[in-house]
Amino acid sequence: MVDSRKVVVLGGGIVGVTTAYFLSRQGHEVTLIEKNEDAGLETSFANGGIVTPSMSDPWASPEIPRFILKWMGKEDSPFLLRPVALPGLFSWGVKFLRQCNHTAWARNAGVIYRLCSYSKDTLNQLVADTGIEYDGSRLGTLHLFRDQLSIEVTKRVAETLGAMGLHYDLLDEAACIELEPSLRSQKGLIAGGIHYPNDEAGDARLFSQRLAQYCSNNGVTVRYGESIKRIARSTRW
Ligand SMILES: Cc1cc2nc3c(=O)[nH]c(=O)nc-3n(C[C@H](O)[C@H](O)[C@H](O)COP(=O)(O)OP(=O)(O)OC[C@H]3O[C@@H](n4cnc5c(N)ncnc54)[C@H](O)[C@@H]3O)c2cc1C
């Protein structure tokens, strides 16, 4: 048991709604305020919906400085860095570059993997406790590769995370097609794949909205259509 507090959660995206849920479960008196007419209509609407501990490798890796230089200024690169932004990024950039070595990469990957696995377990527990449905899928994810080099790079990540408990299966082209028959048209173009059976996916908007409804039915005050204009601080309580 904890001392019950009055808590206001600002913003009803997936983070705000789950925060309201857990605070309410701990016995606090919670109000959730969201400017839209429903929860999950901003970032938590338009996202990929994948829940993937398999993708716990950080961007800061030994190879990335080389790629950043190669991609700099290219508007269609996967890591877009505009030269004009460099001065403002100096302090962050130095910290980032200091993590671009194998020791830091492996340590950071481990931290992210443990956090991601914990989050996935917590998500599954929440779903079991509330019964909410959100088009969830527990079929895992299949990563496909066109060449051997890409397989080797991703395999190294899988081996690092595998030592921490991540399950993965290396598949040849035939096994990829057997797992996902719609790939048949790509026969001859797939160098191989890695299947991560414990990855999940789901609709984050549905999840946010149904959890917000659950919260509302279970003691949380949910106020839609109200915009927070400013936060007033006071030392008097
Ligand atoms: C393209 C893309 C793909 C992604 N894919 C994935 C993925 O596959 N898997 C994954 O795990 N993550 C993914 N993410 C990240 C994930 O979507 C976000 O981390 C997550 O949605 C953030 O949730 P949030 O609640 O913090 O923010 P939001 O969902 O943006 O919630 C913030 C809420 O605050 C409200 N708000 C803002 N200002 C005010 C105000 N003044 N007054 C009242 N309310 C206000 C907004 O209306 C909004 O509802 C992706 C992100 C993007 C952009």
The ligand as an SDF file (V2000), in Angstrom:
LIG
                    3D

 53 58  0  0  0  0  0  0  0  0999 V2000
    6.6660    6.6740  -37.4380 C   0  0  0  0  0  0  0  0  0  0  0  0
    6.7510    6.0750  -36.0650 C   0  0  0  0  0  0  0  0  0  0  0  0
    6.7370    4.6950  -35.9250 C   0  0  0  0  0  0  0  0  0  0  0  0
    6.8470    4.1310  -34.6580 C   0  0  0  0  0  0  0  0  0  0  0  0
    6.7980    2.7750  -34.5290 N   0  0  0  0  0  0  0  0  0  0  0  0
    6.8590    2.2240  -33.2950 C   0  0  0  0  0  0  0  0  0  0  0  0
    6.7550    0.8180  -33.1320 C   0  0  0  0  0  0  0  0  0  0  0  0
    6.5940    0.0750  -34.0980 O   0  0  0  0  0  0  0  0  0  0  0  0
    6.8360    0.3090  -31.8820 N   0  0  0  0  0  0  0  0  0  0  0  0
    7.0310    1.1000  -30.7830 C   0  0  0  0  0  0  0  0  0  0  0  0
    7.1090    0.5910  -29.6490 O   0  0  0  0  0  0  0  0  0  0  0  0
    7.0990    2.4550  -30.8910 N   0  0  0  0  0  0  0  0  0  0  0  0
    7.0220    3.0170  -32.1170 C   0  0  0  0  0  0  0  0  0  0  0  0
    7.0880    4.3660  -32.2570 N   0  0  0  0  0  0  0  0  0  0  0  0
    7.2210    5.1840  -31.0450 C   0  0  0  0  0  0  0  0  0  0  0  0
    5.8610    5.3100  -30.3190 C   0  0  0  0  0  0  0  0  0  0  0  0
    4.8200    5.5310  -31.2450 O   0  0  0  0  0  0  0  0  0  0  0  0
    5.9460    6.4690  -29.3120 C   0  0  0  0  0  0  0  0  0  0  0  0
    7.0450    6.2650  -28.4520 O   0  0  0  0  0  0  0  0  0  0  0  0
    4.6830    6.5750  -28.4750 C   0  0  0  0  0  0  0  0  0  0  0  0
    3.5130    6.6030  -29.2530 O   0  0  0  0  0  0  0  0  0  0  0  0
    4.7730    7.8380  -27.6220 C   0  0  0  0  0  0  0  0  0  0  0  0
    3.6080    7.8740  -26.8420 O   0  0  0  0  0  0  0  0  0  0  0  0
    3.2890    9.1410  -25.9720 P   0  0  0  0  0  0  0  0  0  0  0  0
    2.0940    8.8280  -25.1370 O   0  0  0  0  0  0  0  0  0  0  0  0
    4.5340    9.5890  -25.2520 O   0  0  0  0  0  0  0  0  0  0  0  0
    3.0180   10.3100  -27.0300 O   0  0  0  0  0  0  0  0  0  0  0  0
    1.6540   10.6460  -27.8350 P   0  0  0  0  0  0  0  0  0  0  0  0
    0.9910    9.4070  -28.3330 O   0  0  0  0  0  0  0  0  0  0  0  0
    1.9980   11.6820  -28.8290 O   0  0  0  0  0  0  0  0  0  0  0  0
    0.7460   11.2430  -26.6890 O   0  0  0  0  0  0  0  0  0  0  0  0
    0.8620   12.5630  -26.2270 C   0  0  0  0  0  0  0  0  0  0  0  0
   -0.5700   13.0230  -25.9950 C   0  0  0  0  0  0  0  0  0  0  0  0
   -0.5280   14.2900  -25.3520 O   0  0  0  0  0  0  0  0  0  0  0  0
   -1.5890   15.0630  -25.8820 C   0  0  0  0  0  0  0  0  0  0  0  0
   -1.2450   16.4680  -25.6850 N   0  0  0  0  0  0  0  0  0  0  0  0
   -0.1840   17.1220  -26.1910 C   0  0  0  0  0  0  0  0  0  0  0  0
   -0.1880   18.3990  -25.7880 N   0  0  0  0  0  0  0  0  0  0  0  0
   -1.2900   18.5510  -25.0040 C   0  0  0  0  0  0  0  0  0  0  0  0
   -1.8480   19.6510  -24.2970 C   0  0  0  0  0  0  0  0  0  0  0  0
   -1.2740   20.8680  -24.2850 N   0  0  0  0  0  0  0  0  0  0  0  0
   -2.9800   19.4630  -23.5900 N   0  0  0  0  0  0  0  0  0  0  0  0
   -3.5710   18.2340  -23.5630 C   0  0  0  0  0  0  0  0  0  0  0  0
   -3.0970   17.1650  -24.2280 N   0  0  0  0  0  0  0  0  0  0  0  0
   -1.9750   17.3210  -24.9370 C   0  0  0  0  0  0  0  0  0  0  0  0
   -1.6210   14.6900  -27.3580 C   0  0  0  0  0  0  0  0  0  0  0  0
   -2.8730   14.9820  -27.9440 O   0  0  0  0  0  0  0  0  0  0  0  0
   -1.3330   13.2020  -27.2990 C   0  0  0  0  0  0  0  0  0  0  0  0
   -2.5070   12.4140  -27.2740 O   0  0  0  0  0  0  0  0  0  0  0  0
    6.9740    4.9630  -33.5080 C   0  0  0  0  0  0  0  0  0  0  0  0
    6.9570    6.3550  -33.6550 C   0  0  0  0  0  0  0  0  0  0  0  0
    6.8380    6.9060  -34.9160 C   0  0  0  0  0  0  0  0  0  0  0  0
    6.8010    8.4030  -35.0510 C   0  0  0  0  0  0  0  0  0  0  0  0
  1  2  1  0
  2  3  1  0
  2 52  2  0
  3  4  2  0
  4  5  1  0
  4 50  1  0
  5  6  2  0
  6  7  1  0
  6 13  1  0
  7  8  2  0
  7  9  1  0
  9 10  1  0
 10 11  2  0
 10 12  1  0
 12 13  2  0
 13 14  1  0
 14 15  1  0
 14 50  1  0
 15 16  1  0
 16 17  1  0
 16 18  1  0
 18 19  1  0
 18 20  1  0
 20 21  1  0
 20 22  1  0
 22 23  1  0
 23 24  1  0
 24 25  2  0
 24 26  1  0
 24 27  1  0
 27 28  1  0
 28 29  2  0
 28 30  1  0
 28 31  1  0
 31 32  1  0
 32 33  1  0
 33 34  1  0
 33 48  1  0
 34 35  1  0
 35 36  1  0
 35 46  1  0
 36 37  1  0
 36 45  1  0
 37 38  2  0
 38 39  1  0
 39 40  1  0
 39 45  2  0
 40 41  1  0
 40 42  2  0
 42 43  1  0
 43 44  2  0
 44 45  1  0
 46 47  1  0
 46 48  1  0
 48 49  1  0
 50 51  2  0
 51 52  1  0
 52 53  1  0
M  END
$$$$
